[in-house]
Amino acid sequence: MLGSDQFQRGRSARSTSYDTSQMQRSVLITGGAGFLGSQLCDVYIARDYRVICLDNLSTGRMKNIGHLLDHPNFEFVEHDVIEPFQPSGCIDLIFNMACPASPPKYQSDPIHTFQTSIRGAENMLSLAHKHGARILQASTSEIYGDPEISPQSETYHGNVNTLGPRSCYDEGKRAAETLFYDYRQHYGVDARIARIFNTYGPRMDPGDGRVVSNFVTQVLRGDDITIYGDGSQTRSFCFVDDLIRGLCALIHLPKQPGQPINLGNPEEFTIRQLAEIVIQETQKDARIVYKDLPVDDPRQRRPDISSACEILNWRPEHTLREGLRSTIPYFMAELARNNAPSPIAAQ
């Protein structure tokens, strides 16, 4: 298991794995105080970039970036991406990571979630056009909806309900992809799209309601593990270090790929299997209880990563058990420090 110091040393080693001698030196990261955005901030500070971290703190956490606030190359701006943003100086790279990814969080204000995906994407694309910046959109496997094929490749158009409680997120991300396509076609913006599958690891909010954080925090507290549905629905879980490496490979790819790229771990688990693995890895006893499945909860999720392997020379390196062995100590420390709230339902 990795402690926080080992984790940070690993992060720094990873962040120097790309040749940045010819790369541009200024990066804007929206959602930069979030689970993924904050780790991108670490990567680019370690690479000696000027980093502008933009976040409205609706789900982002200052504790994720607290260690960077005094760094001379780091600037935090509390700002909502649905409003235009004008940075000082030039911008060379933009990671558009802003948007709640946990169903309970994005469903709590669905209109704002939808606006974040669409108006936020348009504002960042306009900024990229103005500065001649390369921009990456954090899209999602949720654009495939409840898929009728498996695994899901980038050519699959999805099976999404436009009128359900998850639609604000699913359809918002689909519309953002359309904007990225149109800005690329009509304005020549170097716009790239990563379709991110379930990601977990240190810096997740223990109360965010996603399935890995739910199960781990429930077991560590001595609570029952709650499975929604019969547990036969599947997910593919990608450790955060692998995902961040994929995002960096995509934005630094010399030639624009011209298509979205799936980033995820194709190893598929049922939700029941995940619960059993969490129990084993925490070495705790826990009872599994079942509740009704939420509306539009996907039955299957597994990425086809052929494009990522071929175009980016990327594939995940961590198994689920390996990733959990780095993640569980983080949650133990979080619960001990914060007495975090009980997790809310989502899978």
N, C-alpha and C positions, 0 to 999 in steps of 0.2 A: 504493500500500500504506500502511496506517496503522500508525504506531508506537504504543507503549503510551501515550504522552502524548496523542496525537491520539485514540486509542480512548477514553481516560477523558474527554476533553473532549466527545467525541461522546455518551458515555454520560450525562454530566450534562445536555447539551442535550436529549437524548431524555427524561430523567426529569422534566423540567419541562413536558412537552408536554400534560399533563392539568391541568384545573382542580381543585386540591385544597382550594380555599378552604372548601368545605363537607364535606370528607372527614374521616374519623376519623384519629387521630394515633398509633396504637400498632399495630405489626404483629409477628406471630410467624411466622418462616420456618423450617420444618423442612427438614432437608437443606440448611441455609443455607451450609455451606462447600463445597457441590458446584458443579458446572459452571453450572447454572441458578440455584440458590438464592443463590449469592454475588453474582450480578449483580442479583438482586432486592434484596439487602441494599444494594447501591450505590444503586439507584433510590430506595429509601425513606429512606436517610440523606440523599440530596440533596434530598428533599422535606421534610426536617425532621421525620420520624417518629421515634418511639422504636422501635428495631429489636431484637428478641430473635432471635438466630440459634441454632437448636438443631441439633446434629449429633453423631453418635457416632463420626465420623471413620473409618468403615469404608471409605468411598470418597471422602468429602469431604476437602479439603486445607486446612490452616491457611494456606498461602501464598495461597489465594484470598481470604481475609479479613484477612490480616495488616495491610493498610493501614487497616483500620477499628477495630482493637482498642483504640486510645487515644481513639477518638471518644466524646464524652460521651453521645451518644444510642444507642450500640451496646453490646449485651451478648451475649457468646458463652457458651453453656452446652453442655458436652459431655454428651449425654444420648441414650439410645436410645428412639425413639418407641413401641416395644412396651411400655414402662413408662409409667404415667401421669405427667403433668407439671403442676405447679402454679406458674404464673409469679407474680411479685410485681406488683401493680397490675392494671389493666384491660387487656384485649386487644380490639381493634376489628376487626382483619383477621388472617386466618391463611392462609398458603400452605402446603399440605401437599405438600412436594417430596421427602420422604424416601423413598428406595428406590434401590438400585443399578439403573442402566438398561442397563449393558453385559452382554450374555449371559454372557461368562466370569465376570464378577463376581457376577451374581445366581445363576448356577448353582453357584458354589463353596460356597454354604450355602443350598440351596433352601428349607429349612424356615424359616430366619430371614427370607429374602426374603418368603415367604408371610406370615409373622407381621407383618413390617413393613408390608405392604400392608393387612392386615386389622385387626390390633390397633392399629397406628399410626393408621389412619383412624378407628377407633372412639374412641381416646383424644383425637384432635384434634376430632372431632365433639362429644364430650362437653364438651370445653373450650369450643368455640364455643357450645354450648347454654347452658352456665353463664354465659358472659360476654355473650351476645347478640351474638357476633361474626359477621361474614361470613367464610365459609371457601371456599377454592378447592382442589380436588383436582387434582394433576398426574396425569392418567391418560395413556393411551398409545394409539397406533395398533395396538399389539400385541393389543388387545382384539378386533380384527377377525381375528386369526389369519392363516391362509393364505387370503385372500379369494377368493370365487367371483365377485365383481362388481368392476368398476372404473369410475369412482373410488368410493371408499368414503364413503358419507354416514352421518350419525349415526343414521339409521333402520336401517342394516344390522346384523344381530345377530351376525355374525361366523361364523368357521369355525375353532374353537380345539380343539386336542387336549388333553384334561384329564389325560393320562397321560404326556406327553412331557417332555423335559429343559427346555423353555421354559415349561412349564405353571405353575411356581411364580410366575413373573412375570405371564404373561398372565392366568391365572385369579385371581391375587391382586388385580390391578388391576380385573378385572371384578367381583369381590366387593366391592372398595372402592367402586365406583360404586353397587352395590346399597345399601350402607350410607348413602351420601350421599343417595340417593333416599329411603330409609326415614326418615332423620333429618329430611329436609325435609317429608315427608308427615305424619309422626306428631308431630314436635316443633316444626315451623315454623322449623327452622334455615335460614338463608340460605346454602344450599350450592350451589356451582357446580363444574362439571366441565369441564376442558380436556383433550381428547384430542390429545396432542402427537405429531406425526410427526417423523421423523429430523431432529435439530437438531445443528448443528456451529458451531464458532467458538472464539475465544480462551477460555482456562481449561479446555478439555478436557484430561483426563489423557492424555499421549502414549501411555501403555501401557494404555489402558482397553479396547482390543480392538474398538472400533466402526470402521466401515468407513472413514470419512473420516480419523480419526486413524491407522488402520493404513496406508492408502495414502500419506498425506503423510509419515509418519515413515519408512516403508520407502524411499521415493524419496530423502528427504533423507539417509538413511544410506548410500545407494548399494546397497541390497538389491533383490532381486526384489520385484515387487508380487504378492501372493498373492490370487488370486480363488478363492472356494469355489463349486463348480459350474461351469457353462459361461459365466457372466457375463451371461446373458440376463435374469436376475431384475432387477426394477426397484425403485428407491427414489425418494422425493421429498425433497429436502434443503432445510431451512429454516435460514437464517442466524440466529444467536442474537439479534441486535438485533431482528429482526422478531418472533421468538417471545416475547421479553420484553415487547415492546409489546403483543402480543396478550393475554398473561396479565394485564397491567395493565388493558387495556380491559375484559376480562371481569370482573375483580373490582370494578372501579369502575362497571360498568354500573348505572345507578340501579335498574332493575327486574330481578329475577331472571329469567333466560331460560327456566327450566323444562325445559331439555334440555342434554345435553352439547354442547360446541362443538369441532369439529375445528380445530386450529391447525397449519398446515404450508404448504409451498409446493407447489402442484399441478403444477409443472413436473417431469416424470418422466424419469428417466435409467436406462439399464441400468448394472449394476455395471461392465461393460466400458467404457462411455462415461465413467463417473466416473474410472476408472483412466487413461484417455487424457487427460482434462482435467487431472488432477493432474500428469501428466508434462509436459503443455504449460505449465501455470502455474508449475511449479517450474523449468522449463527444464533438466531433467535427463534423462539417458538411463536407462531402466529396462526390464527384461525382465518380461513378465507370465507367471506360472506358474499352473497350475490344480490345485486339490485337490478332494477330495470335498465335496459340499454337506452342511452339518450337518443333523441331524434337525429337521424341522418349520420349516426356514428358509422364510419366505414368498416366493412367486414374484413377487408384485406388491404395490406399496404406492404409492397415490396418493390424496390427500385431496380430497374434495368440500368446498370451503370456502364454499359458498353461504350457509350460516348465519352464518359469521363476517363475511362481507361485508355481509349484510343487517342482522344484529343488532348487530354491534360496529363496523360501518364500518371493518373491518380487512382488509387484504390484505398479503402480503409485498412488500417494496420491493427486495430484493437478489436478483440472479441468482446462480446457483451460482458463476460465475466471479468476480463481484464479492465474494462472501463468502469465497471461497478466497484472494483477494488480501489480505484482512485476516487470514485465519487462518494462512496459510503462514508469515509472519514470526514469529508467536507460537510456532509449533512449532520454527522454526529457533532461536529464543532459548531455548526450553525444552531442546532437545537439547544446545545448546552449554553451558548452565549445569549440567545434571543428568546428562548421559550416560544418558538415560532407558532403561529396559529395553526389549527388543524387544517389539513389540506381540503380543498373543495373538489367537487366531482368533475373529472374529465379523463378521457383516455384517447 
